[in-house]
Amino acid sequence: MKFTGFLGIMVSSLILFVVYSLTFFSCVSSCDYSCPDKPVITPSRLVVKFGDPASATCVACQQACLPLDDSVINMEASLGTPDVNGTIVTWTVDRMTEWKITPKCYYSDSANHQCCTDLPITVYKPPENVSFSLNPSEPLTEGSKVTLQCDVLNIAPVANLIVTFYRGQTPLGQVKSNDATKEPVNETFSLSYNTRKEDDGVQFWCEAKLELGAEGPQPPLVVKSEEVTATVYYGPQLKVPADPAPIRITRGEPLHLTCLAEGNPKPQYSWTLPSNKGHRSGTDLKIDSVDVQDGGQYVCTVSNNVNSVIVTFNVTVQDSEPTGDAPSWKLHRFILCLMLLVSASV
């Protein structure tokens, strides 16, 4: 009989607990969020770093929850401790260890009407590491498309992260995540970019900024990646005309031709000559004394592993003026001209 009586008490207690629990949770879950005299929480929004303490104060009502003997006032949360003092509830957390938490301040008046206000909380964690890379990896080729990649490790909440890509100190664009996960995640951000020869030797990098609003850290948390210096290959670009004006030179005179270009890798030069004479040294070709057989086309080919260009020189070698006694030759020409004039006048 004693055992039966004890069992009856246990069953009765369990029934009362279940009824109380159902009543409690049904009350909170059916709260009215639009009642005129609703709880006011200060601050109205919290931004807390994971592991840090947090606190908020709730004034349950101005009049609607009075007298206190006929009301239930509290603050419900999965973490922390509420301290009720009249119509004021103080909620404190020694160490924020949850990523999804929304405390609820509520009261139930004498007519069993529940009125609630939620406290939105954003729990954040700065990036553990931010790294930048180029895909494909270097070296790049002028005019090719490359993906700028920024890897952010162990960040929360990633939806509040803004990643900016830079060329030197010039921003190229911003990227955000569509992931609504509250817990820390690893995320890769990318931006497409068309390379130019001017990008050779330029430093590219990215930064991750956690924008948490006015309640968050000010200025916003920013973590920068290391800089990556780009190597861009491009074909030879001539510093001289590709088709220069024809060259006329007298036999016996020196000939000096220059063929100059820039490129990456450094261009190589090769010459094609009408004869085997000449001293070739990269960009320059020299002949100390030209002869008739040195006339013709001189072709300079400039090349690297990206492209090649040519420069064509057209050289004409002419005989020198008659040699001998120059004054006597000039006198003979003068007499001949004079005779032609006299004959023309007759």
Secondary structure, DSSP 8 states (H G I E B T S, - for coil): -HHHHHHHHHHHHHHHHHHHHHHHHHHHHT-BSS-TT--EEESSSEEEETTS-EEEEEE--SSTT-SGGG-EEEEE-SSSEEEEETTEEEEEESS---SS---EEEEE-TT--EEEEE--EEEEB--SEEEEEEES-S-EETT-EEEEEEEEEEEB-GGGEEEEEEETTEEEEEEE------S-EEEEEEEEEE--GGGTT-EEEEEEEE---TTS-SS-EEEE---EE--EEEEEEESS-SS---EEEETTS-EEEE--EEEES--EEEEE-SSS--EEETTEEEESS--GGG-EEEEEEEE-SS-EEEEEEEEEEE-----S-HHHHHHHHHHHHHHHHHHHH-
